[in-house]
Amino acid sequence: MLYNSGNFEESIAAAASAKSKPPAASSATLIIARSRLERFRTLGDASELVAARAELASLNPRNLAPQEAIEWQIGVGTALFLENEPVPRRRSSRASFRPRASV
């Protein structure tokens, strides 16, 4: 619930607490990783991307529930995409509809 509402710091704290319980450890790790990716997107702090990638790499998607395996794949894809961005794109409340100049 915290992640979906954009409260990434709170979701990391709650998931870190849940991570100590073996049945919830994988789910909590996934929440932490996805939250760190979102924090990287908004803050531009490279350490968030590094930490997110480490969390994702620590998970075996075969041990996740089907929906969580999909979320893991999205997280890995997002991390790879963000890794190749020169500067994180900041989310804007207004979309830009200006045409791009072609070269």
Secondary structure, DSSP 4 states (H G I P E B T S, - for coil): -TTTTT-HHHHHHHHHHHTTSGGGHHHHHHHHHHHHHHHHHHH--HHHHHHHHHHHHT--GGGS-HHHHHHHHHHHHHHHHHHT-SSPPPP-SS---PPPPP-
